[in-house]
Amino acid sequence: MEEDPDTYRILRLRAEILELGSAIRQLQREGLDHATAQLLIARKRAQLDHLVKTSSASPLNIPDIRRS
């Protein structure tokens, strides 16, 4: 069974956002600057929003993690 390329990209972006969120929390705990990571996560979220709005994959039952 082949997966829709948009679905794959959505899942990949969501995984990247989760990883960035984890990195930001770790940087915060260590008292380090996390502005760059926050900018990157904002860009990834914008990409995800755009992809979900323009793809046919949006009605799929994939949990929304953007507000985590």
SVG drawing of the C-alpha trace seen along z (x, -y; Angstrom):
<svg xmlns="http://www.w3.org/2000/svg" viewBox="-12 -34 35 36">
<polyline fill="none" stroke="black" stroke-width="0.4" points="0.0,0.0 1.5,-3.4 1.2,-6.4 0.2,-9.8 3.3,-12.0 1.5,-14.8 0.6,-12.5 4.2,-11.5 5.3,-15.2 2.7,-16.1 3.9,-13.3 7.5,-14.2 6.9,-17.8 5.0,-16.9 7.9,-14.7 10.4,-17.5 8.2,-19.9 8.1,-17.5 11.9,-17.1 12.3,-20.9 10.0,-21.3 12.0,-18.9 15.3,-20.7 13.7,-24.0 12.7,-22.6 16.2,-21.2 17.9,-24.5 15.5,-26.3 16.4,-23.9 20.1,-24.5 19.6,-28.3 20.8,-28.6 19.5,-30.7 16.7,-29.0 15.5,-31.8 16.9,-30.1 15.0,-26.9 11.8,-28.8 12.1,-30.6 12.6,-27.2 9.7,-25.6 7.5,-28.6 8.5,-28.1 7.8,-24.4 4.4,-25.0 3.6,-27.4 4.7,-24.8 2.5,-22.3 -0.5,-24.6 0.0,-25.4 0.4,-21.7 -2.6,-20.6 -4.8,-23.3 -3.7,-22.6 -3.4,-18.8 -6.0,-16.1 -4.6,-14.5 -6.3,-17.0 -9.4,-14.8 -7.2,-12.0 -7.4,-11.0 -3.9,-12.3 -3.8,-13.9 -3.1,-17.6 0.1,-18.4 0.6,-21.9 -0.7,-23.4 1.4,-21.2"/>
</svg>
